[in-house]
């Protein structure tokens, strides 16, 4: 069986272990820079994925991330960042890792080779046609992930396959295939490096673009964050002041009245209405701050 390029030794770094430390560090950094280029080359496919995902999510669907090892952990990371960043409901950002929760901290030998378990794990969370299933595998041929792909397709869910090798089954058989062609790794076989970095950039890009399309962003301001600590409360203040032009005292008063719902506070300040009217205005605008402010 032919080895994917992500597993082959890098022709430029066959004596990596002999490099002096500065050269070793620079080699690792320079190779990682190629991750951004690989994602940029896949921009059209990422945009296609965003366009396909939004209607299903607007209908109440979930983003479900599926992966093994590094890819699975990267999916988990994206899933847990959505609730505080965009007030996305935690139950609508689900991560499935080969081997289950224990695999977050340590490898579960053989779990990624169980194709049937991938489908079973997806079925266990009740995947539906409104769900968006993000399937990640550097090789593009991980059995657990391919099993989940089959289960997602059988349920009618949107399937988005992300792999780092061209022609992989995962990107070929998913409804939207995103190939991040990162090639050889500076450290042969360690796809947590350039391949993993490219997956992280792609996931950041996808989920951020989806949330922008779903009115979680105004201008380029993160106006739908959930302030769960002092730092985020200060950030909510700053964002409210930037978007509304209000002073600190006015912004704080509106935020406290709205239980620190930034969009509500902004509408209340700009339109000079109370919090309940601001909530109704936002609801009528389907959550779009721009539309609620009449700033179309």
C-alpha positions as CSV (number, residue, x, y, z in Angstrom):
1,X,0.0,0.0,0.0
2,X,1.4,3.4,-1.0
3,X,2.3,5.7,1.9
4,X,0.6,9.1,2.0
5,X,3.0,12.0,1.6
6,X,2.4,13.1,5.2
7,X,4.1,9.9,6.2
8,X,7.2,10.0,3.9
9,X,10.5,11.5,5.1
10,X,11.1,15.1,4.1
11,X,13.8,15.1,1.4
12,X,15.3,18.4,2.6
13,X,15.8,17.3,6.3
14,X,17.3,13.8,6.2
15,X,19.9,14.9,8.8
16,X,17.5,16.7,11.1
17,X,19.0,15.2,14.3
18,X,22.4,16.6,13.4
19,X,21.2,20.3,13.1
20,X,22.6,22.7,15.6
21,X,19.7,24.0,17.8
22,X,19.1,27.4,16.0
23,X,18.9,25.6,12.6
24,X,16.7,22.9,14.1
25,X,14.2,25.5,15.4
26,X,14.2,27.5,12.2
27,X,13.6,24.3,10.2
28,X,10.5,23.5,12.3
29,X,9.2,27.1,12.0
30,X,9.8,27.4,8.3
31,X,8.1,24.1,7.6
32,X,5.1,25.1,9.6
33,X,4.7,28.2,7.5
34,X,3.6,25.9,4.7
35,X,0.4,25.1,6.6
36,X,-1.1,28.5,5.9
37,X,-0.3,28.1,2.2
38,X,-2.1,24.8,2.1
39,X,-5.2,26.3,3.7
40,X,-5.2,29.2,1.3
41,X,-5.1,26.9,-1.6
42,X,-8.3,25.2,-0.2
43,X,-10.2,28.5,0.3
44,X,-12.8,27.7,-2.4
45,X,-13.7,24.4,-0.7
46,X,-13.8,26.0,2.8
47,X,-16.2,28.7,1.4
48,X,-18.3,25.9,-0.1
49,X,-18.4,24.2,3.3
50,X,-19.5,27.4,5.0
51,X,-22.3,28.1,2.5
52,X,-23.6,24.5,2.8
53,X,-23.4,24.5,6.6
54,X,-25.3,27.7,7.4
55,X,-28.8,26.7,6.4
56,X,-28.6,23.5,8.4
57,X,-27.3,25.3,11.4
58,X,-30.0,27.9,11.1
59,X,-32.5,25.1,11.1
60,X,-31.2,24.0,14.5
61,X,-28.5,21.6,13.5
62,X,-25.2,20.9,15.4
63,X,-21.6,21.0,14.4
64,X,-20.2,17.5,15.1
65,X,-16.4,17.0,14.9
66,X,-15.0,13.5,14.4
67,X,-11.4,12.5,14.5
68,X,-8.7,10.3,16.0
69,X,-5.5,11.4,17.8
70,X,-4.3,14.9,17.0
71,X,-7.2,15.5,14.5
72,X,-9.8,14.5,17.1
73,X,-8.2,16.8,19.7
74,X,-8.2,19.7,17.2
75,X,-11.9,19.1,16.6
76,X,-12.6,19.1,20.3
77,X,-10.7,22.4,20.7
78,X,-12.8,24.1,18.1
79,X,-16.0,22.8,19.6
80,X,-15.2,24.1,23.1
81,X,-14.2,27.5,21.9
82,X,-17.5,28.2,20.2
83,X,-19.7,28.7,23.3
84,X,-17.6,31.4,25.0
85,X,-16.7,33.1,21.7
86,X,-20.0,33.2,20.0
87,X,-22.6,32.1,22.7
88,X,-23.1,29.0,20.7
89,X,-25.0,26.4,22.7
90,X,-22.6,23.8,24.0
91,X,-25.0,21.0,23.1
92,X,-24.7,22.1,19.5
93,X,-20.9,21.7,19.3
94,X,-20.1,18.0,19.8
95,X,-16.7,16.3,19.5
96,X,-16.3,12.5,18.9
97,X,-12.8,11.1,19.4
98,X,-11.8,7.6,18.6
99,X,-11.4,5.9,22.0
100,X,-13.8,8.2,23.8
101,X,-13.1,10.9,26.3
102,X,-10.0,9.1,27.7
103,X,-8.3,9.7,24.3
104,X,-8.2,13.4,25.0
105,X,-5.2,12.8,27.4
106,X,-3.6,9.7,26.1
107,X,-3.6,7.4,23.0
108,X,-6.1,4.6,23.0
109,X,-4.4,1.9,21.0
110,X,-6.4,0.5,18.1
111,X,-9.4,2.8,18.5
112,X,-8.8,4.6,15.2
113,X,-8.9,1.3,13.4
114,X,-12.5,0.5,14.4
115,X,-14.6,1.6,11.4
116,X,-17.8,0.2,12.9
117,X,-17.3,2.2,16.1
118,X,-17.2,5.4,14.2
119,X,-20.7,4.8,12.8
120,X,-21.9,3.6,16.2
121,X,-20.6,6.7,18.0
122,X,-22.3,9.0,15.6
123,X,-25.6,7.0,15.8
124,X,-25.4,7.2,19.6
125,X,-25.7,11.0,19.6
126,X,-28.7,10.9,17.2
127,X,-27.2,12.5,14.1
128,X,-29.9,14.2,11.9
129,X,-30.1,15.7,8.5
130,X,-29.7,19.2,10.0
131,X,-26.3,18.3,11.5
132,X,-23.0,19.4,10.0
133,X,-20.4,16.6,10.5
134,X,-16.7,17.7,10.3
135,X,-14.5,14.7,9.6
136,X,-10.8,15.1,10.2
137,X,-7.9,12.8,9.4
138,X,-4.5,13.8,8.1
139,X,-4.2,10.6,6.1
140,X,-7.8,10.8,4.9
141,X,-8.2,7.1,5.4
142,X,-8.6,6.6,9.2
143,X,-11.2,3.7,9.6
144,X,-13.0,5.3,12.6
145,X,-13.5,8.5,10.7
146,X,-14.6,6.7,7.5
147,X,-17.2,4.8,9.5
148,X,-18.5,8.0,10.9
149,X,-18.7,9.4,7.4
150,X,-20.8,6.5,6.3
151,X,-23.1,7.0,9.3
152,X,-23.5,10.7,8.7
153,X,-24.3,10.2,5.0
154,X,-26.9,7.5,5.9
155,X,-28.6,10.1,8.2
156,X,-28.6,12.8,5.5
157,X,-26.2,15.1,7.5
158,X,-23.9,17.4,5.7
159,X,-20.5,15.8,5.6
160,X,-17.3,17.9,5.3
161,X,-14.1,15.9,5.0
162,X,-10.7,17.5,5.9
163,X,-7.5,15.6,5.0
164,X,-3.9,16.4,4.2
165,X,-3.4,14.0,1.3
166,X,-4.9,14.5,-2.2
167,X,-7.2,11.7,-3.4
168,X,-7.9,10.4,0.1
169,X,-11.2,8.5,0.6
170,X,-12.4,11.0,3.2
171,X,-12.3,14.0,0.9
172,X,-13.5,12.0,-2.1
173,X,-16.6,10.6,-0.4
174,X,-17.7,13.5,1.8
175,X,-20.2,16.0,0.3
176,X,-17.6,18.7,0.6
177,X,-13.9,17.6,0.5
178,X,-11.2,20.0,1.8
179,X,-7.7,18.9,0.9
180,X,-4.9,20.6,2.9
181,X,-1.9,19.4,0.9
182,X,0.8,20.0,3.4
183,X,3.2,17.3,1.9
184,X,6.1,15.9,3.8
185,X,6.6,16.7,7.5
186,X,9.9,18.0,8.8
187,X,9.6,15.1,11.3
188,X,8.6,12.1,9.3
189,X,5.2,10.7,10.4
190,X,4.4,13.4,13.0
191,X,1.2,14.9,11.6
192,X,0.7,16.9,14.7
193,X,3.1,19.4,13.1
194,X,2.4,21.0,9.7
195,X,-0.7,18.8,8.9
196,X,-2.2,19.6,12.4
197,X,-1.4,23.3,12.1
198,X,-3.2,23.4,8.7
199,X,-6.2,21.6,10.2
200,X,-6.3,24.1,13.1
201,X,-6.2,27.1,10.6
202,X,-9.0,25.5,8.5
203,X,-11.2,24.8,11.5
204,X,-10.7,28.4,12.8
205,X,-11.6,29.8,9.4
206,X,-14.6,27.6,8.9
207,X,-16.2,28.1,12.3
208,X,-15.5,31.9,12.4
209,X,-16.9,32.3,8.9
210,X,-20.0,30.3,9.8
211,X,-20.6,32.5,12.9
212,X,-20.1,35.7,10.9
213,X,-22.8,34.5,8.5
214,X,-25.1,33.7,11.4
215,X,-24.9,37.3,12.7
216,X,-22.6,36.6,15.6
217,X,-20.3,39.4,14.5
218,X,-20.9,43.1,13.8
219,X,-18.4,44.9,11.7
220,X,-15.4,42.9,12.9
221,X,-16.4,42.9,16.5
222,X,-17.2,39.7,18.5
223,X,-20.5,41.0,19.8
224,X,-22.1,37.6,20.8
225,X,-19.5,36.5,23.3
226,X,-20.5,34.9,26.6
227,X,-18.6,36.8,29.4
228,X,-18.0,34.1,32.0
229,X,-15.1,35.8,33.8
230,X,-13.7,39.2,34.6
231,X,-11.5,39.4,31.5
232,X,-14.5,38.7,29.2
233,X,-16.7,41.2,31.1
234,X,-14.0,43.9,30.4
235,X,-14.0,42.7,26.7
236,X,-17.8,43.0,26.6
237,X,-17.5,46.5,27.9
238,X,-14.9,47.4,25.3
239,X,-17.0,45.9,22.4
240,X,-20.2,47.6,23.5
241,X,-18.4,51.0,23.7
242,X,-16.8,50.5,20.2
243,X,-20.0,49.4,18.6
244,X,-22.3,52.0,20.2
245,X,-20.0,55.0,20.8
246,X,-21.1,55.0,24.4
247,X,-19.0,56.0,27.4
248,X,-18.0,53.5,30.0
249,X,-20.8,54.3,32.4
250,X,-23.5,54.0,29.8
251,X,-22.1,50.8,28.4
252,X,-21.9,49.2,31.9
253,X,-25.5,50.2,32.8
254,X,-26.8,48.7,29.6
255,X,-24.8,45.5,30.0
256,X,-25.9,45.0,33.6
257,X,-29.6,45.5,32.5
258,X,-29.2,43.0,29.7
259,X,-27.2,40.4,31.8
260,X,-24.2,41.2,29.8
261,X,-25.8,40.4,26.4
262,X,-23.6,42.6,24.3
263,X,-25.9,42.8,21.2
264,X,-28.9,43.7,23.4
265,X,-26.9,46.4,25.2
266,X,-25.8,47.9,21.9
267,X,-29.3,48.1,20.5
268,X,-30.6,49.6,23.7
269,X,-27.9,52.3,23.7
270,X,-28.0,53.2,20.0
271,X,-31.8,53.2,19.6
272,X,-32.4,54.7,23.1
273,X,-34.8,51.9,24.1
274,X,-35.1,49.7,27.1
275,X,-33.6,46.2,27.2
276,X,-36.9,44.3,26.5
277,X,-37.5,46.4,23.4
278,X,-33.9,45.8,22.3
279,X,-34.4,42.0,22.7
280,X,-37.6,42.2,20.6
281,X,-35.9,44.3,18.0
282,X,-33.0,41.7,17.7
283,X,-35.5,38.8,17.6
284,X,-37.4,40.5,14.7
285,X,-34.0,40.9,12.9
286,X,-33.2,37.2,13.5
287,X,-30.3,38.1,15.6
288,X,-28.7,40.5,13.1
289,X,-27.3,43.5,15.0
290,X,-26.8,45.3,11.7
291,X,-30.5,44.8,10.8
292,X,-31.7,45.7,14.3
293,X,-29.8,49.0,14.1
294,X,-31.1,49.7,10.6
295,X,-27.5,49.7,9.4
296,X,-28.0,47.5,6.4
